[in-house]
Amino acid sequence: MALRTRLTALNPARTMVIDGSTVPAIVVRENMEPRFGEAQAGVFYLDFGDILIAESTRPMLGIDCHIWYASEGGGGTGVDRGRMLAEMDVELLGICDPPHTEMLDYSQTPSADLGSGIFWTVPAMGSAPGDVAIQKQQWSSDAARVDRYAQLRIYFFLPEAVA
């Protein structure tokens, strides 16, 4: 939710429509209904990957976050798709800074502060999954679209066990 709020502040025009509602264009895929399977250009899609337990004085969990986004350009010609992808690169870096936020419980309204925080690494960006070499540009199978992949790791402390 923090990234959605930051995206709204950074670029209020970066939105998408879901079930008739306009929302910030950042999606956690596992939270979407399967009927929304087709990815749209101009939207940040987040997927979660490997999990690790980090060494710490308190139990801390790390989880990989994979981010995919793409540009088809504007005006129907697509000649500006690289520039538009670069704008999304800047937006991603902007919403990830500062690299922390409070941990909140969204299972209730209003959300409750859990008294802890979440923090993450700087995104590594590349042109293909698992590729962080940003100097090369890889085209998708749809030549009208340019893709970007990014990855960061999110960390948070596990709740204390209640005896």
N, C-alpha and C positions, 0 to 999 in steps of 0.2 A: 504494500500500500504506500510505503514511503516513496518508492520510485515513481508510482503513478502521480502522487502529489507533486513531486519534483518535476516530472515531465510537464504537468499542467502549468506550473509556474514558469518553466523554461520556454516552452513552446505550446501555448494554448491551442494552436491550430492543428497540432499533431493528434488527431482523434480518429476513431473508427466508430461504426454503428453496429451494435449488437442488439438484436431483437427490438429495433426501433429506438434504442437509447444511444446517445452519443457519449462515448467514454474515452479516456486517454488511451492512446494506441500502444499499450503495453499489456501483454497477455501471458499468463502462466498457462501453458498448454494443458497440463493435467487438470486444471480447474475448468476447462472448457468442455462443453458437450461435444460428442463425436461429430455432430452435424456441422461443426465449425472447423472441420479438418483442413480445408483449403486455406493455405497461408496467403495473406495479402501483402503486397509491397507497401512500404511506409509504416509498418507496424513492427514493434519489438516483440519477439516471441522468446519466452524463457522456458527452459527445460532443466530439470535437476538430474545430476549424475551420481558419480561415486561419493560415498560417505566415508569419513574417517574419524576416529576418535583421536583428538590431539592431546599430547602430553601437557598437563597443566596441574596446578594445585587444586583446581576444581574440574570435574568432568566437562570437557568442551568438545563439541561436535563440529566438524568441517564438512561441507557439502559443495560439490562442484556445480556451478550454474553455467549452463550453455545458453548463449543468446544468439538468435538468428534474426537478421533483418535484410531488407533488399530495397532496391529502387528501380523503377521503370522509367524514371524521368517524368517530365511534365510536357504539356502542350501536344501530346500525341506523337511527337517525333522521337522522344527518348534521348535526344542528343545531350541532355544535361543530367543523365542518370548518375554519372560519376560525381558531379558536383552535389547532387541531392544525397547521394550515399555519404559523402564527406560531411554534409550537414548532420546526418544521423549519427555519424561517428562522434562529432562534437557534442551532440545531445546526449549520447550514451555516457561519454566521459563526464558531462555536466551533471547528470542525474546520479552518478556514482560518487560524487564528491559533495560533502565529506563522506568518507567511506564507513559510515556507521549510522545507526538510528536506534530508537528505543524498541524493546520487544513488547508488543501489544497483543492482547487476546481479543481477536475479532469474532469469537463465537458468541459474544454478547454485545448489546447496544446500550449505551455507548461502549466502545472498546475500553479495556482496562489495561493499565500499565503493569507489566509483570515484574518491574523492578530490575530488569537486566537489559542488556543491549545486544545488538547484532552488528557485526562489522565484516568487511570484505576487502579483498585485494583489488588492486587496479585492474581493469579488464585488459586482457591480452587479445588483440584483434588480428584476424587473418582472413584469407579469402576462401578457405575450405575448412571443413570440420577437422579439428586437431592441428590446424596450421596457424601459426602465429606470425608468419612472415608476411607483413603487410605490404612489402614492396612489389609483390606480384599481384596482378588482378586476374581472378578466375571467373569465367563466364558460366552462368548456369546453362542447363539444357535449353532454356528459353532465352535466346540471345537478346531479347528485349529487356532482360532483367539482370542486374548486377547484385550479387549476394555478398553479405559480410557475416562472418562468424566471430563471436567473442566468447571468452571464458573468464570466469573469476571464481574465487572460492569464498564462500560465506562461512563465518564462524559464529557460534553462540554457545553460551554455557548451558549445560543441561540442568533441569530443575533438581534441587536437592531432594534426596530420597526422604520420604516421611516415614518415621518409625512407628 
